[in-house]
C-alpha cells in the first residue's frame, strides 16, 4: 500500500546527490586575488599577458595558487592578503611604469576557493551581497545641468545645419545659458527660420524678441523635453557604469536609480576603493576631427610651437599626427557600432551607424573636404588616440561610416563594444562612499548561520520528542529542504544577503509546518480506528491539498514582493519563493519516501512511532489505541 515505484526513489536520491554537490562549494570560502584588465580599448589582455604575470611573480619570488585567464582579464590567487598586496604592488610597477598614463587596471579581488572538480561541474558558490562579503558602496549624483548643456550644444549644431540646408542666412547663433539665441537682419528671414526650426526641433519653444533693427529668435527646451533628457541621462549612465564595472570582475554589482538624479552602486568583494572610483569615472567617446596636413606644421608642433587651434595625437602605429581642435562630430550621434570587415580589403573594421542629424553633418563635412584627411579619435579618461585617419575620397551619405586600418579582429570587437557602451550622458559626483570590510561581512555570516542553526536545532528537538520516528523523518526532510534551497541558489548564481538569510530561517519554519500537518493528519486517522498503513496513506493524501493551498497563497505574496520590491526586499523574495517550492517537494515527496522505506514493506503493520495519539474524552480507549499504535 505504501510503496513508491523505483523511479521515484531514484529521483529523490539523484536530487539529494545533486543538492549536496551544488551546496558543497559554499563551504570552501574565497581566496584573495589580483586581477589585471585593460585600461584602454585598444589594449588586449591575452595569454601573453598571463605569461608576463607569471614571469613577474616568479622573478620576485612571490608564490601564487593559480593563474587564470577569462573575459574580464588575468586573475591570480594567493594564500593570504599579505602576499596579495605584495603582488599587487609588484604588478602595478611592472605593467604601469608610467603612473600618469596607466595601461592596465590592477585591482584586488576575491575568488572562489572551490576545487577544480567542482568548478568543472559548474558547481559555484552563491554570490554574497555587500552586507555579507564586504565591498564598497557609492552614491552618485548626476549633474542634470551638464546633460542639458550637452543637449543644447548638439541642438545648436543641428539648428545651424538645418538653416544652412534651407539657405537661410543669420547674423549669429549662440547659446546663452539654457537658451539658444539666433540673430537675423530682417523679420521675414526670422519667420522662415522659425518655421524651419519648428519642423526639425519639436522639443523647442520658440519666441521672437528684439527691437528696431535687431531681430532675434530665442529657443528654449520644453519642460517635458527637459524631464525626458534627465531620464535618458540617468539610464545611459547606468548602462555605461555596468559596462565599466565589468573590468573589476564584480560578480553581482548593484547599480540602480535612487530618486530623480542619483545612482547607487554597490560592489561586493571589491577591496580597492581607489581603483573602483577610477573605473567608475572612465568613459570612452568618439570624436571626428580634421587633420592639419599643412607642410611643416607637424614638425613645428613637435618642436613645441603648434599652430593655433591644433594639437598632436598619436596613431596606432606610434606616429604623431596633427589634428584640429574643432570637433566635427561626436559619439553622441552614434546609434550603433558593430565589428565587421572591410568590403574591399577584407580587413577587420568597425561599422558605425549615425542618427539623422549626424548623417547630415557627416555628409556635409565629407563633401566639403574631399582629398583631405579626417581623424577618428577614441577619447578615454581625457586622453585621445587616433584609431584611423583616412583620406576622404568622396562624399559619404546615408549615415553609415566604417573605421578600418591596422586593426585586428579582437580590437575591432573591443572598439565596437566600447563605443556601444558610450560615454556618460551627464557628469557624476560621488557624494557618499562607504567601505564594508570583509571582517564585518564574516561576522554577519556567522550571526546569520548561527541563527539558522539554532532555529533548526530547536525545531529538530521538538519534532523528535513530539512525533518520535515521524519526527526524525520530518527533520531529515527539513535538512533536505535546506540542502535543495542552497543548491538552487548556487545553481542560479543568486545573490545572498542578510534578508536572504532571514528568508531561509522563515522557510524552515514554513517547511516544518507542512510536516506537522501530515503527522497530525496521520494521528487523526489512527484515532478514527484506521489501520496504520491506511492511516499513513490517507494522512499524506489528505494533507497534501491543505499544504498546496497554504503554500500557493504564500507564493503569491512572495511573487508580489519579487515583482514590485527592490534591493533587500527583492533578495528576500527570491529566497522565499524558491524556499516554498523546495519545501513542498521535501515535506511531501522526500518524507513520504522515507516513511515508505521504513514502514511500507511491513504487510502486517500493527504500530507506528508517531507519539501519543490522544482521544479526547475517552481515556480507556486512548490507552487501548496507544498500546496498539505506539512503538
C-alpha positions as CSV (number, residue, x, y, z in Angstrom):
1,X,0.0,0.0,0.0
2,X,2.8,2.5,0.9
3,X,5.4,1.7,-1.7
4,X,6.9,4.1,-4.2
5,X,7.9,2.8,-7.7
6,X,11.7,2.5,-8.1
7,X,11.9,5.6,-10.3
8,X,10.6,7.8,-7.5
9,X,13.2,6.6,-5.1
10,X,15.9,7.2,-7.8
11,X,14.5,10.7,-8.4
12,X,14.8,11.5,-4.7
13,X,18.3,10.0,-4.4
14,X,19.5,11.9,-7.5
15,X,18.0,15.2,-6.2
16,X,19.8,14.7,-2.8
17,X,23.2,13.9,-4.5
18,X,22.9,16.9,-6.8
19,X,21.8,19.1,-3.9
20,X,24.9,18.0,-1.9
21,X,27.3,18.6,-4.9
22,X,26.0,22.1,-5.6
23,X,25.8,23.1,-2.0
24,X,29.4,22.0,-1.3
25,X,31.2,25.0,-3.0
26,X,29.7,27.3,-0.4
27,X,31.9,25.8,2.3
28,X,35.3,26.4,0.7
29,X,35.3,30.2,1.1
30,X,37.3,32.6,-1.0
31,X,40.9,33.3,-1.9
32,X,42.5,36.7,-2.1
33,X,43.4,37.5,-5.7
34,X,44.7,40.2,-8.0
35,X,43.0,40.9,-11.3
36,X,44.6,42.6,-14.3
37,X,42.4,44.0,-17.1
38,X,43.0,46.5,-19.9
39,X,42.7,50.2,-19.2
40,X,42.4,51.0,-22.9
41,X,40.1,49.8,-25.6
42,X,43.0,49.2,-27.9
43,X,45.0,47.1,-25.5
44,X,44.1,43.4,-25.3
45,X,44.6,41.1,-22.3
46,X,45.5,37.7,-23.6
47,X,47.7,34.6,-23.0
48,X,50.9,36.8,-23.4
49,X,49.7,39.0,-20.5
50,X,49.1,35.8,-18.4
51,X,52.7,34.6,-19.2
52,X,54.0,38.0,-18.3
53,X,52.2,38.0,-14.9
54,X,53.6,34.5,-14.1
55,X,57.1,35.6,-15.1
56,X,57.0,38.8,-12.9
57,X,55.8,36.8,-9.9
58,X,58.4,34.1,-10.4
59,X,61.3,36.5,-10.7
60,X,60.2,38.3,-7.5
61,X,59.8,35.0,-5.6
62,X,56.1,35.5,-4.8
63,X,54.2,32.3,-4.6
64,X,50.7,32.0,-6.1
65,X,47.9,29.4,-6.1
66,X,46.9,29.6,-9.7
67,X,46.5,32.0,-12.6
68,X,43.5,32.0,-14.9
69,X,42.5,34.0,-18.0
70,X,38.9,34.9,-18.6
71,X,36.8,37.5,-20.3
72,X,37.5,40.1,-17.5
73,X,41.2,39.7,-17.5
74,X,44.0,37.7,-15.8
75,X,43.3,36.6,-12.2
76,X,45.9,35.3,-9.8
77,X,45.1,33.6,-6.5
78,X,47.2,33.9,-3.4
79,X,47.4,32.2,0.0
80,X,46.8,35.3,2.1
81,X,46.2,39.0,1.9
82,X,49.8,40.0,2.7
83,X,51.0,38.1,-0.4
84,X,48.1,39.6,-2.4
85,X,49.1,43.2,-1.5
86,X,52.8,42.5,-2.3
87,X,51.8,41.0,-5.7
88,X,49.6,44.0,-6.5
89,X,52.4,46.5,-5.8
90,X,54.8,44.4,-7.9
91,X,52.4,44.0,-10.9
92,X,51.5,47.7,-10.7
93,X,55.1,48.7,-11.2
94,X,55.7,46.0,-13.9
95,X,52.6,46.8,-16.0
96,X,52.2,50.5,-15.4
97,X,55.7,52.1,-15.3
98,X,54.1,55.5,-16.1
99,X,51.6,56.1,-13.3
100,X,50.2,59.2,-15.1
101,X,49.2,57.0,-18.1
102,X,48.2,53.5,-16.8
103,X,47.9,50.9,-19.4
104,X,46.3,48.2,-17.2
105,X,43.9,48.1,-14.3
106,X,45.5,46.2,-11.3
107,X,42.7,45.5,-8.8
108,X,42.3,43.5,-5.6
109,X,39.7,40.8,-5.8
110,X,38.2,37.7,-4.1
111,X,37.8,34.4,-6.0
112,X,36.0,31.2,-5.1
113,X,38.4,28.6,-3.5
114,X,36.3,25.6,-4.7
115,X,38.4,22.7,-6.0
116,X,38.7,22.3,-9.8
117,X,36.5,19.2,-10.0
118,X,33.6,21.1,-8.6
119,X,34.2,24.1,-10.8
120,X,34.3,21.8,-13.9
121,X,30.8,20.7,-13.0
122,X,29.8,24.4,-12.9
123,X,29.2,24.0,-9.1
124,X,29.9,27.5,-7.9
125,X,29.1,29.2,-4.6
126,X,26.3,31.7,-4.1
127,X,27.1,35.3,-4.7
128,X,27.2,37.2,-1.4
129,X,25.8,40.7,-1.1
130,X,27.7,43.7,0.2
131,X,26.5,43.1,3.8
132,X,27.9,39.6,3.9
133,X,31.0,39.8,1.7
134,X,32.2,43.3,2.3
135,X,33.0,45.8,-0.5
136,X,32.3,49.4,-1.4
137,X,29.1,51.4,-1.7
138,X,28.9,54.6,-3.7
139,X,26.0,57.1,-4.1
140,X,26.5,59.2,-7.3
141,X,24.9,62.5,-8.0
142,X,24.1,63.0,-11.7
143,X,24.7,66.6,-13.0
144,X,21.4,67.2,-14.9
145,X,22.5,70.7,-15.9
146,X,25.5,69.1,-17.6
147,X,23.1,66.8,-19.5
148,X,21.0,69.8,-20.6
149,X,24.2,71.7,-21.7
150,X,25.3,68.8,-23.8
151,X,21.9,68.5,-25.4
152,X,21.7,72.3,-26.1
153,X,25.2,72.2,-27.7
154,X,24.2,69.4,-30.1
155,X,20.8,71.1,-30.8
156,X,22.7,74.3,-31.7
157,X,24.8,72.4,-34.2
158,X,21.6,70.8,-35.6
159,X,19.9,74.2,-36.0
160,X,22.9,75.6,-37.8
161,X,22.9,72.7,-40.2
162,X,19.1,73.0,-40.8
163,X,19.4,76.7,-41.6
164,X,22.3,76.1,-43.9
165,X,20.4,73.4,-45.8
166,X,17.4,75.8,-46.3
167,X,19.9,78.6,-47.3
168,X,18.6,80.8,-44.5
169,X,21.2,83.4,-43.5
170,X,21.5,84.5,-39.9
171,X,23.7,87.1,-38.1
172,X,24.9,84.8,-35.4
173,X,23.8,81.7,-33.4
174,X,25.0,81.3,-29.8
175,X,24.0,79.5,-26.6
176,X,23.3,81.8,-23.7
177,X,22.8,79.7,-20.5
178,X,19.8,77.5,-21.2
179,X,18.7,79.5,-24.3
180,X,19.8,79.4,-27.9
181,X,19.7,82.8,-29.5
182,X,19.8,83.4,-33.3
183,X,20.1,86.9,-34.7
184,X,18.6,88.0,-38.1
185,X,18.7,91.1,-40.2
186,X,15.0,91.2,-41.1
187,X,11.7,89.8,-39.8
188,X,11.0,87.8,-43.0
189,X,14.1,85.7,-42.6
190,X,13.4,85.2,-38.9
191,X,9.9,83.9,-39.8
192,X,11.3,81.4,-42.3
193,X,13.9,80.3,-39.8
194,X,11.2,79.8,-37.1
195,X,9.2,77.6,-39.5
196,X,12.2,75.5,-40.3
197,X,13.4,75.1,-36.8
198,X,9.8,74.3,-35.5
199,X,9.6,71.4,-38.0
200,X,13.1,70.0,-37.3
201,X,13.2,70.5,-33.5
202,X,9.7,69.8,-31.9
203,X,11.2,69.8,-28.4
204,X,11.9,73.6,-28.5
205,X,9.8,76.5,-27.6
206,X,10.5,79.5,-29.9
207,X,10.0,83.2,-29.1
208,X,10.6,86.3,-31.2
209,X,12.4,89.2,-29.4
210,X,14.3,92.3,-30.3
211,X,13.6,95.9,-31.2
212,X,14.4,98.2,-34.1
213,X,16.9,96.7,-36.4
214,X,17.6,93.7,-34.1
215,X,15.6,90.6,-34.8
216,X,16.1,87.6,-32.5
217,X,14.8,84.1,-32.2
218,X,15.1,82.6,-28.8
219,X,14.8,78.8,-28.4
220,X,14.3,77.0,-25.0
221,X,13.6,73.4,-24.2
222,X,10.1,72.4,-23.3
223,X,9.6,71.2,-19.7
224,X,8.6,67.7,-20.9
225,X,11.7,67.6,-23.1
226,X,13.9,68.6,-20.1
227,X,12.4,65.8,-18.0
228,X,13.0,63.3,-20.8
229,X,16.6,64.4,-21.2
230,X,17.2,63.8,-17.4
231,X,15.6,60.4,-17.5
232,X,17.6,59.4,-20.6
233,X,20.9,60.7,-19.0
234,X,20.2,58.6,-15.9
235,X,19.5,55.4,-17.9
236,X,22.5,55.9,-20.2
237,X,24.8,56.4,-17.2
238,X,23.6,53.2,-15.5
239,X,24.2,51.3,-18.7
240,X,27.7,52.8,-19.1
241,X,28.5,52.0,-15.4
242,X,27.5,48.4,-15.9
243,X,29.9,48.1,-18.9
244,X,32.8,49.8,-17.0
245,X,32.4,47.8,-13.8
246,X,32.8,44.5,-15.7
247,X,36.5,45.3,-15.7
248,X,36.7,44.9,-11.9
249,X,35.3,41.3,-12.2
250,X,32.5,42.0,-9.7
251,X,30.1,39.1,-9.9
252,X,26.9,40.7,-8.9
253,X,27.2,44.5,-8.8
254,X,24.1,46.5,-7.7
255,X,23.6,49.6,-9.9
256,X,20.2,51.2,-9.6
257,X,18.4,54.5,-9.6
258,X,17.7,56.3,-6.4
259,X,15.4,59.3,-6.7
260,X,15.3,61.5,-9.7
261,X,19.1,62.2,-10.1
262,X,21.1,59.7,-8.1
263,X,22.6,56.3,-8.7
264,X,23.5,53.7,-6.1
265,X,26.5,51.5,-6.9
266,X,27.4,48.5,-4.7
267,X,30.4,46.4,-5.5
268,X,30.6,43.3,-3.3
269,X,34.1,41.8,-2.8
270,X,36.0,44.9,-4.1
271,X,38.7,45.8,-1.7
272,X,40.4,48.6,-3.6
273,X,38.2,51.7,-3.3
274,X,40.5,53.9,-5.2
275,X,40.6,51.6,-8.2
276,X,36.8,51.3,-8.1
277,X,36.4,55.1,-8.2
278,X,38.8,55.2,-11.1
279,X,36.8,52.7,-13.1
280,X,33.5,54.5,-12.4
281,X,34.9,57.7,-13.8
282,X,36.2,56.1,-17.0
283,X,34.3,56.6,-20.3
284,X,35.1,56.4,-23.9
285,X,33.8,58.8,-26.6
286,X,34.3,59.0,-30.3
287,X,35.4,62.3,-31.9
288,X,35.8,63.1,-35.6
289,X,38.2,65.9,-36.5
290,X,40.1,67.2,-39.5
291,X,43.8,66.6,-39.8
292,X,46.2,69.6,-40.4
293,X,48.4,68.4,-43.2
294,X,50.0,71.8,-43.9
295,X,53.7,71.5,-44.8
296,X,55.9,71.9,-41.7
297,X,53.0,72.2,-39.3
298,X,53.6,68.8,-37.7
299,X,57.3,69.4,-37.2
300,X,56.6,72.8,-35.7
301,X,54.0,71.2,-33.3
302,X,56.5,68.6,-32.2
303,X,59.1,71.3,-31.6
304,X,56.6,73.0,-29.2
305,X,55.0,75.7,-31.4
306,X,51.8,74.1,-32.6
307,X,49.7,76.2,-35.0
308,X,46.7,77.8,-33.3
309,X,43.7,75.5,-32.9
310,X,45.6,72.2,-33.3
311,X,47.1,69.5,-31.1
312,X,49.2,66.5,-31.5
313,X,47.9,62.9,-31.1
314,X,49.4,59.5,-31.7
315,X,48.2,57.0,-34.3
316,X,48.1,53.3,-33.6
317,X,51.4,52.7,-35.3
318,X,53.0,55.2,-32.9
319,X,53.3,58.0,-35.5
320,X,52.4,61.6,-34.4
321,X,49.5,63.3,-36.1
322,X,48.5,67.0,-36.0
323,X,44.7,67.3,-35.5
324,X,42.5,70.3,-35.4
325,X,40.8,71.0,-32.1
326,X,37.4,71.7,-33.6
327,X,35.2,68.6,-33.2
328,X,33.2,67.9,-36.4
329,X,31.2,65.0,-34.9
330,X,30.9,63.2,-31.6
331,X,29.9,59.8,-30.5
332,X,26.6,61.1,-29.2
333,X,25.4,60.9,-32.8
334,X,26.1,57.1,-32.9
335,X,23.1,54.8,-32.8
336,X,25.1,51.5,-33.3
337,X,28.6,50.2,-33.6
338,X,29.3,46.6,-34.9
339,X,32.5,44.8,-35.7
340,X,32.9,43.5,-39.3
341,X,35.2,43.5,-42.3
342,X,36.1,46.0,-45.0
343,X,34.3,45.0,-48.2
344,X,37.3,45.8,-50.4
345,X,40.3,44.8,-48.4
346,X,38.6,42.2,-46.1
347,X,40.4,43.8,-43.2
348,X,38.7,43.9,-39.7
349,X,36.6,47.1,-39.3
350,X,34.0,48.7,-37.2
351,X,30.8,49.8,-38.9
352,X,29.1,52.8,-37.3
353,X,25.5,54.0,-37.8
354,X,24.7,57.7,-37.3
355,X,21.4,59.3,-36.4
356,X,19.8,61.6,-39.0
357,X,21.5,64.8,-37.7
358,X,24.8,63.0,-37.6
359,X,24.4,61.6,-41.1
360,X,23.6,65.1,-42.4
361,X,26.7,66.7,-40.7
362,X,29.0,63.9,-41.9
363,X,27.7,64.2,-45.5
364,X,28.4,68.0,-45.4
365,X,31.9,67.5,-43.9
366,X,33.0,64.9,-46.4
367,X,31.6,66.9,-49.3
368,X,33.5,70.0,-48.3
369,X,36.8,68.2,-47.6
370,X,37.4,65.7,-50.4
371,X,41.1,64.9,-50.7
372,X,41.8,65.8,-47.1
373,X,42.4,63.5,-44.1
374,X,39.9,63.0,-41.4
375,X,41.0,61.7,-37.9
376,X,38.7,59.4,-35.9
377,X,39.8,59.6,-32.3
378,X,38.9,57.5,-29.3
379,X,38.9,59.7,-26.2
380,X,39.3,57.8,-22.9
381,X,40.0,59.3,-19.5
382,X,40.7,62.7,-21.1
383,X,43.4,61.2,-23.4
384,X,42.9,60.6,-27.1
385,X,44.2,58.1,-29.5
386,X,43.8,58.2,-33.3
387,X,42.2,54.9,-34.4
388,X,42.5,55.8,-38.1
389,X,43.0,58.8,-40.3
390,X,41.7,58.0,-43.8
391,X,41.7,60.3,-46.8
392,X,38.2,61.4,-47.8
393,X,37.8,60.1,-51.3
394,X,34.2,61.1,-51.9
395,X,31.1,62.4,-50.2
396,X,29.7,59.9,-47.7
397,X,26.0,59.9,-47.1
398,X,23.4,57.5,-45.6
399,X,24.7,57.6,-42.1
400,X,26.9,54.5,-42.5
401,X,30.6,55.0,-41.6
402,X,33.4,52.5,-41.5
403,X,36.5,52.6,-39.2
404,X,39.4,50.4,-40.5
405,X,43.1,50.3,-40.9
406,X,45.8,48.5,-38.8
407,X,43.2,46.8,-36.7
408,X,42.9,43.2,-35.5
409,X,39.6,41.3,-35.2
410,X,39.7,41.4,-31.4
411,X,40.5,45.1,-31.5
412,X,37.5,45.7,-33.8
413,X,35.3,43.8,-31.3
414,X,36.6,45.7,-28.3
415,X,36.3,49.1,-30.0
416,X,32.7,48.4,-31.1
417,X,31.8,47.3,-27.6
418,X,33.3,50.4,-26.0
419,X,31.6,52.7,-28.5
420,X,28.3,51.0,-27.9
421,X,28.7,51.5,-24.2
422,X,29.1,55.2,-25.0
423,X,30.0,58.0,-22.8
424,X,28.3,59.3,-19.7
425,X,25.3,61.3,-20.8
426,X,26.0,63.7,-17.8
427,X,28.8,64.2,-15.3
428,X,28.6,62.5,-11.9
429,X,30.0,63.2,-8.5
430,X,30.4,60.7,-5.6
431,X,28.5,62.3,-2.7
432,X,28.6,59.2,-0.4
433,X,31.2,56.5,-0.1
434,X,31.2,53.5,2.4
435,X,33.6,50.6,2.7
436,X,32.4,47.5,4.4
437,X,35.3,45.3,5.5
438,X,35.4,41.5,5.0
439,X,35.6,41.1,8.8
440,X,32.2,42.8,9.2
441,X,30.8,40.6,6.4
442,X,32.2,37.5,8.1
443,X,30.5,38.5,11.3
444,X,27.2,38.9,9.6
445,X,27.5,35.5,8.0
446,X,28.4,34.0,11.4
447,X,25.4,35.5,13.1
448,X,23.0,34.5,10.2
449,X,24.4,31.0,10.2
450,X,24.1,30.6,14.0
451,X,20.5,31.9,14.0
452,X,19.5,29.4,11.3
453,X,21.5,26.6,13.0
454,X,19.9,27.2,16.4
455,X,16.4,27.5,14.9
456,X,16.9,24.2,13.1
457,X,18.1,22.5,16.3
458,X,15.2,23.8,18.3
459,X,12.7,22.5,15.6
460,X,14.5,19.2,15.4
461,X,14.4,18.6,19.2
462,X,10.7,19.4,19.4
463,X,9.7,17.3,16.4
464,X,11.7,14.2,17.6
465,X,10.3,14.4,21.1
466,X,6.7,15.0,20.0
467,X,6.5,12.8,16.9
468,X,9.2,10.2,17.6
469,X,10.1,8.3,14.4
470,X,7.9,10.5,12.2
471,X,9.6,13.5,13.9
472,X,13.0,12.1,12.8
473,X,11.7,11.7,9.2
474,X,10.4,15.3,9.4
475,X,13.8,16.6,10.5
476,X,15.6,14.7,7.6
477,X,13.1,16.2,5.2
478,X,13.7,19.6,6.7
479,X,17.5,19.2,6.2
480,X,17.0,18.1,2.6
481,X,14.8,21.2,2.1
482,X,17.7,23.4,3.3
483,X,20.1,21.4,1.0
484,X,17.9,21.9,-2.0
485,X,17.4,25.6,-1.3
486,X,21.1,26.4,-1.1
487,X,21.9,24.2,-4.1
488,X,19.2,26.1,-6.2
489,X,20.6,29.5,-5.1
490,X,24.1,28.3,-6.1
491,X,23.0,26.9,-9.4
492,X,21.1,30.1,-10.3
493,X,24.0,32.2,-9.0
494,X,21.6,34.3,-6.9
495,X,22.9,36.9,-4.5
496,X,22.5,36.1,-0.8
497,X,22.1,39.0,1.6
498,X,21.1,39.3,5.3
499,X,17.4,39.5,4.3
500,X,18.0,36.3,2.3
501,X,19.3,34.5,5.4
502,X,16.1,35.7,7.2
503,X,14.1,34.2,4.4
504,X,16.0,30.8,4.8
505,X,15.0,30.8,8.5
506,X,11.4,31.6,7.6
507,X,11.4,28.8,5.0
508,X,12.5,26.3,7.7
509,X,9.5,27.3,9.8
510,X,7.1,27.1,6.9
511,X,8.5,23.7,5.7
512,X,8.2,22.1,9.1
513,X,4.6,23.3,9.3
514,X,3.8,21.1,6.3
515,X,5.2,18.0,8.1
516,X,3.2,18.9,11.3
517,X,0.0,18.9,9.1
518,X,0.9,15.5,7.7
519,X,1.8,14.0,11.1
520,X,-1.4,15.3,12.7
521,X,-3.5,14.0,9.8
522,X,-2.0,10.5,10.3
523,X,-2.7,10.8,14.0
524,X,-6.3,11.7,13.3
525,X,-6.8,8.7,11.0
526,X,-5.3,6.5,13.7
527,X,-7.7,8.0,16.3
528,X,-10.6,7.1,13.9
529,X,-9.5,3.4,14.1
530,X,-7.9,3.1,10.7
531,X,-5.0,0.6,10.4
532,X,-1.5,2.2,10.4
533,X,-0.8,1.6,6.7
534,X,-4.1,3.2,5.7
535,X,-3.6,6.0,8.2
536,X,-0.2,6.8,6.6
537,X,-1.6,6.8,3.1
538,X,-4.7,8.8,4.0
539,X,-2.7,11.2,6.1
540,X,-0.4,12.2,3.2
541,X,-3.1,12.3,0.6
542,X,-5.5,14.5,2.6
543,X,-2.8,16.8,4.0
544,X,-1.4,17.5,0.5
545,X,-4.3,19.7,-0.6
546,X,-4.0,21.8,2.6
547,X,-0.2,22.1,2.1
548,X,-0.6,23.1,-1.5
549,X,-3.3,25.7,-0.8
550,X,-1.3,27.4,2.0
551,X,1.9,27.4,0.0
552,X,0.3,28.8,-3.1
553,X,-1.2,31.8,-1.2
554,X,2.3,32.4,0.4
555,X,3.9,32.1,-3.0
556,X,1.6,34.8,-4.4
557,X,2.7,37.2,-1.7
558,X,6.3,36.3,-2.4
559,X,5.9,36.9,-6.1
560,X,4.4,40.3,-5.4
561,X,7.5,41.2,-3.3
562,X,9.7,39.9,-6.2
563,X,7.9,42.0,-8.9
564,X,7.3,45.2,-7.0
565,X,10.2,45.2,-4.5
566,X,13.7,46.3,-4.9
567,X,17.1,45.9,-3.2
568,X,16.9,43.9,0.1
569,X,13.2,43.2,-0.3
570,X,13.8,41.6,-3.7
571,X,16.6,39.5,-2.2
572,X,14.3,38.3,0.5
573,X,11.6,37.4,-2.1
574,X,13.9,35.3,-4.3
575,X,14.9,33.1,-1.4
576,X,11.4,33.0,0.0
577,X,9.8,31.9,-3.4
578,X,12.4,29.2,-4.0
579,X,12.1,28.0,-0.4
580,X,8.3,27.5,-0.9
581,X,9.0,25.3,-4.0
582,X,11.6,23.2,-2.2
583,X,9.6,22.8,1.0
584,X,6.6,21.3,-1.0
585,X,9.0,18.7,-2.6
586,X,10.8,17.9,0.6
587,X,7.9,17.8,3.0
588,X,5.7,15.6,0.7
589,X,7.9,13.6,-1.6
590,X,11.1,13.2,0.5
591,X,9.4,12.5,3.8
592,X,6.9,10.1,2.1
593,X,9.7,8.1,0.5
594,X,11.4,7.8,3.9
595,X,8.2,6.7,5.6
596,X,7.6,4.2,2.8
597,X,11.1,2.8,3.2
598,X,10.6,2.4,7.0
599,X,7.0,1.1,7.1
600,X,5.9,0.4,3.6
601,X,7.3,-3.2,3.3
602,X,5.6,-4.4,6.5
603,X,2.4,-6.2,5.4
604,X,1.1,-6.7,8.9
605,X,2.0,-3.3,10.4
606,X,0.4,-3.1,13.9
607,X,2.0,0.1,15.3
608,X,3.9,3.2,14.2
609,X,6.1,5.6,16.3
610,X,4.2,8.9,15.9
611,X,3.9,9.9,19.6
612,X,0.8,10.0,21.8
613,X,-2.4,9.5,19.9
614,X,-4.9,11.4,22.0
615,X,-8.7,10.5,22.1
616,X,-10.4,13.4,24.0
617,X,-13.0,12.2,26.5
618,X,-12.1,8.5,26.3
619,X,-9.0,7.7,28.4
620,X,-9.6,3.9,28.3
621,X,-10.0,4.0,24.5
622,X,-7.0,6.2,24.2
623,X,-4.9,3.8,26.2
624,X,-6.0,0.9,24.0
625,X,-5.2,2.8,20.8
626,X,-1.9,3.9,22.2
627,X,-0.9,0.4,23.1
628,X,-1.8,-0.8,19.6
629,X,-0.3,2.1,17.6
630,X,2.8,3.2,19.6
631,X,6.3,1.8,19.3
